[in-house]
């Protein structure tokens, strides 16, 4: 859904809210996809959200909740009656219900479990036994499996009797008598091959089962590399547990992208855009406080050289250039490394080579821009010595930025911290301190 479509839907919604009736709103919402309704809810202030929610078709409520960010979903679920939560849960597939169940009151969970058939209840418990950000947590246990020693004609007759396939089915999974995963049978192969062939004659074996404990981001990387639409999930013994489909992987990719973007500003990707002012103020105040501490550290370094700055005012004019160049260069390296780590492209085998490469990039960029800035500063203030000091400070800071940008993400990950969340603040502190210290220190030694 494009940003233009989003704006058009918002405009239409506000027009109906201003000039239409409840019947008009209900009819319009009935034609929208639950994901589109969720987007509208996230785009509205609190009072309009309540009006919109009251007019959402009951059969869509479960899926709408599923597509909302965590914070807003919690708010809406907190206002729903137990009977409404049960009805919303009953409309969802097992894997989707597993995402909502931990946020529901215990009484609602018990009632939902009682309304489910034994097989569905067992499937739900299987999904809930795995971490949310793992292959097991992503999987849908509703799969169609067949044996290798039966004919395609038998498979076709079985599917006709079944009458309905799980959403997103592009392949059937082949298992043995003990449900050990053997391979897969594409629906296209099933429909086009001779019905007298056995499954084992046309099945493929080139797709290994995904371990249930594999992290979700690695699952996404696997789907990207192999251009998969769905894939089997297996336990430690290789038994088929379920399947992961591309729509689940798209959610993982989107959440990872949101996390990277929002974390660099100290925000949570699940934060409600229209959260109460006090709530948003409190959250952002913490991050602003952390940044203030780092700013005081940089200011303290500048304060060490206040006598030098008083004697040579040009230093105050040029200082921001040194810090800014280091910050930009470091951010480039930091972003590259964090992305590589997220995609599984950086490990112990190539980390040293990447570090050396980024170090040389810092040296070459530092040299090039040191010469450029030295020339500009020298001509501006008619001082060759000032230009040389500026050049040396730029070179030092860009090399330091490359070193910090390449090593910080790996060090932070090793100690269990989130590189996307804390890397930017630490990097900015390093480049500011090194930049000011090198520039003002060299100026003190050679210019004053």
C-alpha positions as CSV (number, residue, x, y, z in Angstrom):
1,X,0.0,0.0,0.0
2,X,1.6,3.3,-1.1
3,X,1.8,6.5,0.8
4,X,-0.6,8.1,-1.7
5,X,-3.2,5.3,-1.1
6,X,-2.8,5.9,2.7
7,X,-3.4,9.6,2.3
8,X,-6.4,9.0,0.1
9,X,-7.9,6.6,2.7
10,X,-7.3,9.1,5.5
11,X,-9.0,11.9,3.5
12,X,-12.0,9.6,2.7
13,X,-12.3,8.6,6.3
14,X,-12.2,12.2,7.6
15,X,-14.8,13.2,5.0
16,X,-17.1,10.4,6.2
17,X,-16.5,11.3,9.9
18,X,-17.3,14.9,9.2
19,X,-20.3,14.5,6.8
20,X,-21.4,10.9,6.7
21,X,-23.4,8.6,9.0
22,X,-22.5,5.5,11.0
23,X,-24.0,3.4,8.2
24,X,-21.7,5.1,5.7
25,X,-18.7,4.4,7.9
26,X,-19.6,0.7,8.4
27,X,-20.2,0.2,4.7
28,X,-16.9,1.8,3.8
29,X,-14.9,-0.2,6.4
30,X,-16.5,-3.5,5.3
31,X,-14.7,-3.1,2.0
32,X,-11.3,-2.5,3.5
33,X,-8.6,-5.1,4.3
34,X,-8.0,-5.5,8.1
35,X,-4.4,-4.3,7.6
36,X,-5.7,-1.1,6.0
37,X,-8.1,-0.6,8.9
38,X,-5.2,-1.1,11.3
39,X,-3.2,1.5,9.5
40,X,-6.1,4.0,9.8
41,X,-6.4,3.3,13.5
42,X,-2.7,4.0,14.0
43,X,-3.1,7.3,12.0
44,X,-5.9,8.7,14.2
45,X,-6.0,10.5,17.6
46,X,-7.7,8.7,20.5
47,X,-11.2,10.1,20.2
48,X,-11.5,9.2,16.5
49,X,-10.0,5.8,17.1
50,X,-12.8,4.9,19.4
51,X,-15.4,5.9,16.9
52,X,-13.7,3.9,14.1
53,X,-13.3,0.8,16.3
54,X,-17.0,0.8,17.2
55,X,-17.8,0.5,13.5
56,X,-15.4,-2.2,12.4
57,X,-17.1,-5.4,11.3
58,X,-16.9,-7.9,14.1
59,X,-15.4,-10.6,11.8
60,X,-12.5,-8.3,11.1
61,X,-11.6,-7.4,14.7
62,X,-9.2,-10.2,15.3
63,X,-7.1,-9.5,12.2
64,X,-7.2,-5.8,12.8
65,X,-5.7,-6.3,16.3
66,X,-3.1,-8.6,14.7
67,X,-1.9,-5.8,12.4
68,X,-1.7,-3.0,15.0
69,X,1.5,-2.0,16.8
70,X,2.0,-3.6,20.2
71,X,1.2,-0.4,22.2
72,X,-2.1,0.4,20.5
73,X,-3.2,-3.2,20.4
74,X,-2.7,-3.4,24.2
75,X,-4.8,-0.2,24.7
76,X,-7.7,-1.5,22.5
77,X,-7.6,-5.0,24.0
78,X,-7.7,-3.5,27.5
79,X,-11.0,-1.8,26.7
80,X,-12.6,-4.9,25.1
81,X,-15.0,-7.2,27.0
82,X,-13.9,-10.8,27.6
83,X,-16.7,-12.0,25.2
84,X,-15.4,-9.6,22.5
85,X,-11.8,-10.9,22.9
86,X,-13.0,-14.5,22.7
87,X,-14.9,-13.7,19.5
88,X,-11.9,-11.9,18.0
89,X,-9.6,-14.9,18.9
90,X,-12.0,-17.4,17.4
91,X,-11.7,-15.8,14.0
92,X,-8.0,-16.2,13.7
93,X,-5.8,-19.0,12.4
94,X,-3.7,-20.9,15.0
95,X,-0.4,-19.2,14.3
96,X,-2.0,-15.7,14.3
97,X,-3.9,-16.5,17.6
98,X,-0.5,-17.5,19.1
99,X,0.6,-13.9,18.6
100,X,-2.3,-12.4,20.5
101,X,-2.9,-15.0,23.2
102,X,0.0,-13.9,25.5
103,X,-1.6,-10.4,25.7
104,X,-5.1,-11.7,26.7
105,X,-6.4,-12.1,30.3
106,X,-6.0,-15.7,31.7
107,X,-9.8,-16.2,31.8
108,X,-10.1,-15.3,28.1
109,X,-7.3,-17.7,27.2
110,X,-9.0,-20.5,29.1
111,X,-12.3,-19.9,27.4
112,X,-10.6,-19.8,24.0
113,X,-8.8,-23.1,24.6
114,X,-12.1,-24.7,25.6
115,X,-13.8,-23.7,22.4
116,X,-11.0,-25.2,20.2
117,X,-10.9,-28.7,18.9
118,X,-8.2,-31.0,20.4
119,X,-6.0,-30.9,17.3
120,X,-6.1,-27.1,17.1
121,X,-5.4,-26.8,20.8
122,X,-2.4,-29.0,20.5
123,X,-1.1,-27.0,17.5
124,X,-1.5,-23.8,19.4
125,X,0.5,-25.1,22.3
126,X,3.2,-26.3,19.9
127,X,3.6,-22.7,18.5
128,X,3.5,-21.1,22.0
129,X,6.3,-23.4,23.2
130,X,8.8,-21.6,20.9
131,X,10.2,-18.1,21.3
132,X,8.2,-15.5,19.3
133,X,11.3,-14.4,17.3
134,X,12.2,-18.0,16.2
135,X,11.1,-20.2,13.3
136,X,8.9,-22.1,15.7
137,X,7.2,-18.9,16.8
138,X,6.6,-17.8,13.2
139,X,5.3,-21.1,11.9
140,X,1.8,-22.2,11.0
141,X,1.2,-25.7,12.2
142,X,-1.6,-26.2,9.7
143,X,0.2,-28.1,6.9
144,X,-0.6,-30.7,4.4
145,X,1.7,-33.7,4.3
146,X,1.8,-36.7,2.1
147,X,3.7,-40.0,1.9
148,X,6.3,-40.7,-0.8
149,X,4.9,-44.1,-1.8
150,X,1.5,-43.0,-2.9
151,X,0.4,-41.9,-6.4
152,X,-0.3,-38.4,-7.5
153,X,-3.9,-39.5,-8.3
154,X,-4.4,-40.5,-4.6
155,X,-3.0,-37.1,-3.5
156,X,-5.4,-35.3,-5.8
157,X,-8.4,-37.2,-4.6
158,X,-7.3,-36.5,-1.0
159,X,-7.2,-32.8,-1.7
160,X,-10.6,-32.8,-3.3
161,X,-12.1,-34.5,-0.3
162,X,-10.3,-32.0,2.0
163,X,-12.0,-29.2,0.0
164,X,-9.8,-26.3,1.3
165,X,-6.1,-25.6,1.4
166,X,-4.3,-23.5,4.0
167,X,-3.7,-19.9,2.8
168,X,-0.5,-19.5,0.9
169,X,-0.1,-23.2,0.1
170,X,2.4,-23.6,-2.9
171,X,3.7,-27.1,-1.9
172,X,2.9,-30.2,0.0
173,X,5.4,-31.7,2.4
174,X,6.5,-35.3,2.1
175,X,7.0,-37.3,5.3
176,X,7.5,-40.9,6.3
177,X,5.4,-42.9,8.7
178,X,7.1,-41.2,11.7
179,X,6.4,-37.7,10.2
180,X,10.1,-37.3,9.4
181,X,10.5,-34.6,6.7
182,X,11.6,-36.1,3.4
183,X,11.1,-33.3,0.8
184,X,8.3,-31.4,-0.9
185,X,5.9,-31.7,-3.8
186,X,5.1,-28.5,-5.7
187,X,1.4,-28.0,-6.5
188,X,2.4,-27.1,-10.1
189,X,4.1,-30.5,-10.4
190,X,1.1,-32.3,-8.9
191,X,-1.2,-30.7,-11.4
192,X,0.9,-31.2,-14.5
193,X,2.6,-34.6,-14.0
194,X,1.1,-38.0,-14.9
195,X,-1.4,-39.0,-12.1
196,X,0.0,-42.5,-12.1
197,X,3.5,-41.3,-11.0
198,X,4.3,-41.8,-7.3
199,X,5.1,-38.8,-5.1
200,X,8.7,-40.0,-4.8
201,X,9.1,-39.8,-8.6
202,X,8.4,-36.1,-8.8
203,X,9.2,-34.7,-5.3
204,X,12.1,-32.4,-4.7
205,X,14.7,-32.9,-1.9
206,X,16.8,-29.8,-2.2
207,X,15.0,-27.8,0.5
208,X,16.1,-28.7,4.0
209,X,13.7,-28.2,7.0
210,X,14.2,-25.1,9.0
211,X,15.2,-25.8,12.6
212,X,12.4,-24.6,14.9
213,X,14.9,-22.6,17.1
214,X,16.4,-20.7,14.2
215,X,16.2,-16.9,14.8
216,X,13.5,-15.1,12.8
217,X,16.0,-12.8,11.1
218,X,18.0,-15.8,9.8
219,X,14.7,-17.3,8.5
220,X,14.1,-14.0,6.6
221,X,17.7,-14.2,5.2
222,X,17.1,-17.8,4.0
223,X,13.8,-16.8,2.3
224,X,15.6,-13.9,0.5
225,X,18.5,-16.0,-0.7
226,X,16.3,-18.9,-1.9
227,X,13.4,-16.9,-3.2
228,X,11.0,-19.0,-1.1
229,X,7.3,-18.7,-0.8
230,X,7.0,-21.2,2.0
231,X,9.3,-23.6,3.8
232,X,9.0,-26.5,6.3
233,X,9.9,-26.2,10.0
234,X,11.3,-29.3,11.8
235,X,12.3,-30.3,15.3
236,X,15.7,-31.6,16.4
237,X,14.8,-35.1,15.2
238,X,13.8,-33.8,11.7
239,X,10.0,-34.3,12.3
240,X,7.7,-31.9,10.5
241,X,6.2,-29.3,12.8
242,X,4.7,-26.7,10.5
243,X,5.5,-24.2,7.8
244,X,6.6,-20.6,7.4
245,X,5.1,-18.5,4.6
246,X,6.3,-15.4,2.9
247,X,3.7,-13.1,4.6
248,X,5.2,-14.0,8.0
249,X,8.7,-13.3,6.6
250,X,7.7,-9.9,5.2
251,X,6.5,-8.9,8.7
252,X,9.9,-9.9,10.1
253,X,11.7,-7.8,7.5
254,X,9.5,-4.8,8.1
255,X,9.9,-5.0,11.9
256,X,13.7,-5.3,11.5
257,X,13.7,-2.2,9.3
258,X,11.5,-0.2,11.6
259,X,13.6,-1.3,14.6
260,X,16.9,-0.1,12.9
261,X,15.3,3.2,11.9
262,X,13.6,4.0,15.2
263,X,16.4,2.7,17.4
264,X,18.8,5.3,16.0
265,X,16.5,7.9,17.5
266,X,16.1,6.0,20.8
267,X,12.5,5.1,19.9
268,X,10.6,1.8,19.9
269,X,9.3,0.6,16.6
270,X,6.0,-0.4,18.4
271,X,5.5,3.1,19.8
272,X,2.1,4.6,19.2
273,X,2.4,7.8,17.1
274,X,-0.6,9.3,18.9
275,X,0.3,8.1,22.4
276,X,-0.5,10.6,25.2
277,X,1.8,13.6,25.4
278,X,3.1,12.6,28.9
279,X,3.9,9.1,27.8
280,X,5.8,10.2,24.7
281,X,7.6,13.0,26.7
282,X,8.7,10.5,29.4
283,X,10.1,8.1,26.8
284,X,12.0,10.6,24.8
285,X,13.3,12.5,27.9
286,X,15.4,9.4,28.8
287,X,17.1,9.4,25.5
288,X,17.6,13.2,25.5
289,X,19.2,12.8,28.9
290,X,21.6,10.3,27.7
291,X,22.6,12.5,24.8
292,X,22.9,15.4,27.1
293,X,25.5,13.5,29.1
294,X,27.6,12.8,26.0
295,X,27.2,16.5,24.9
296,X,28.6,17.6,28.3
297,X,31.6,15.2,27.8
298,X,32.3,16.9,24.4
299,X,31.8,20.3,26.0
300,X,34.2,19.4,28.8
301,X,36.9,18.5,26.2
302,X,36.4,21.9,24.6
303,X,36.6,23.6,28.0
304,X,40.0,22.2,28.5
305,X,41.2,24.4,25.6
306,X,39.2,27.6,26.4
307,X,42.4,29.6,26.6
308,X,43.5,28.4,23.1
309,X,40.1,29.3,21.7
310,X,40.2,32.8,23.2
311,X,43.5,33.4,21.5
312,X,42.5,32.1,18.1
313,X,38.8,32.7,17.4
314,X,39.1,30.8,14.1
315,X,39.1,27.6,16.0
316,X,35.6,28.1,17.2
317,X,34.5,28.6,13.6
318,X,36.1,25.5,12.3
319,X,35.5,23.1,15.2
320,X,32.0,21.9,14.0
321,X,33.5,20.9,10.7
322,X,35.9,18.4,12.3
323,X,33.1,16.8,14.5
324,X,30.6,16.8,11.6
325,X,32.9,15.0,9.2
326,X,33.8,12.4,11.7
327,X,30.2,11.8,12.7
328,X,29.1,11.3,9.0
329,X,32.0,9.0,8.2
330,X,31.4,6.9,11.3
331,X,27.7,6.7,10.7
332,X,28.3,5.3,7.2
333,X,30.5,2.5,8.5
334,X,28.3,1.8,11.5
335,X,25.2,1.5,9.3
336,X,27.1,-0.8,6.8
337,X,28.2,-3.1,9.6
338,X,24.9,-3.3,11.4
339,X,23.2,-4.1,8.1
340,X,25.8,-6.8,7.4
341,X,25.3,-8.3,10.9
342,X,21.5,-8.4,10.5
343,X,21.8,-10.2,7.2
344,X,24.4,-12.7,8.5
345,X,27.1,-11.4,6.2
346,X,29.6,-10.7,9.0
347,X,31.2,-13.3,11.2
348,X,34.5,-14.2,12.9
349,X,35.9,-15.4,9.5
350,X,35.6,-12.0,7.8
351,X,35.3,-9.4,10.5
352,X,39.1,-8.7,10.5
353,X,39.1,-8.1,6.7
354,X,36.1,-5.8,7.0
355,X,37.9,-3.8,9.7
356,X,41.0,-3.4,7.6
357,X,39.0,-2.4,4.6
358,X,37.0,0.2,6.5
359,X,40.2,1.5,8.1
360,X,41.8,2.1,4.7
361,X,38.5,3.8,3.6
362,X,38.9,6.1,6.6
363,X,42.6,6.8,5.7
364,X,41.9,7.6,2.1
365,X,38.8,9.7,2.7
366,X,40.6,11.4,5.6
367,X,43.5,12.2,3.3
368,X,41.3,13.5,0.4
369,X,39.1,15.7,2.5
370,X,41.9,16.8,4.8
371,X,43.6,18.3,1.8
372,X,40.4,20.0,0.6
373,X,39.5,21.4,4.0
374,X,43.1,22.5,4.6
375,X,43.1,24.5,1.4
376,X,39.7,26.1,2.2
377,X,40.6,26.9,5.9
378,X,44.1,28.2,4.9
379,X,42.7,30.6,2.3
380,X,39.7,31.6,4.5
381,X,41.9,32.6,7.4
382,X,45.1,33.3,5.5
383,X,47.0,30.8,7.6
384,X,48.9,27.8,6.2
385,X,49.6,26.4,9.7
386,X,45.9,26.6,10.6
387,X,45.1,24.7,7.4
388,X,47.7,22.0,8.3
389,X,46.3,21.6,11.8
390,X,42.8,21.3,10.4
391,X,44.0,18.7,7.9
392,X,45.6,16.6,10.6
393,X,42.5,16.7,12.8
394,X,40.2,15.7,10.0
395,X,42.5,12.7,9.1
396,X,42.7,11.6,12.7
397,X,38.9,11.9,13.3
398,X,37.9,10.1,10.1
399,X,40.3,7.2,10.9
400,X,38.9,7.1,14.5
401,X,35.4,7.2,13.0
402,X,36.1,4.2,10.8
403,X,37.6,2.2,13.7
404,X,34.7,3.0,16.0
405,X,32.0,2.4,13.3
406,X,33.5,-1.0,12.4
407,X,34.1,-2.3,15.9
408,X,31.3,-0.9,18.0
409,X,28.4,-3.0,16.6
410,X,30.4,-6.3,17.2
411,X,31.5,-5.3,20.7
412,X,27.9,-4.2,21.6
413,X,26.5,-7.4,20.3
414,X,29.1,-9.4,22.2
415,X,28.0,-7.9,25.5
416,X,24.3,-8.3,24.7
417,X,23.5,-4.7,23.8
418,X,21.5,-3.6,20.7
419,X,23.9,-2.0,18.2
420,X,21.2,-0.1,16.5
421,X,20.0,1.4,19.7
422,X,23.2,2.4,21.5
423,X,25.7,2.4,18.6
424,X,24.9,5.9,17.3
425,X,25.2,7.6,20.7
426,X,28.5,6.0,21.5
427,X,29.8,6.7,18.0
428,X,28.8,10.4,18.1
429,X,30.6,10.7,21.5
430,X,33.8,9.1,20.1
431,X,33.9,11.3,17.0
432,X,33.1,14.5,18.9
433,X,35.7,13.9,21.6
434,X,38.4,12.7,19.3
435,X,37.7,15.5,16.8
436,X,37.7,18.3,19.4
437,X,40.7,16.8,21.3
438,X,42.8,16.4,18.1
439,X,41.9,19.7,16.6
440,X,42.3,21.8,19.8
441,X,45.2,19.8,21.0
442,X,47.2,20.3,17.8
443,X,46.2,24.0,17.7
444,X,47.5,24.4,21.3
445,X,50.8,22.8,20.3
446,X,51.5,24.5,17.0
447,X,49.4,27.7,16.8
448,X,49.4,29.3,20.2
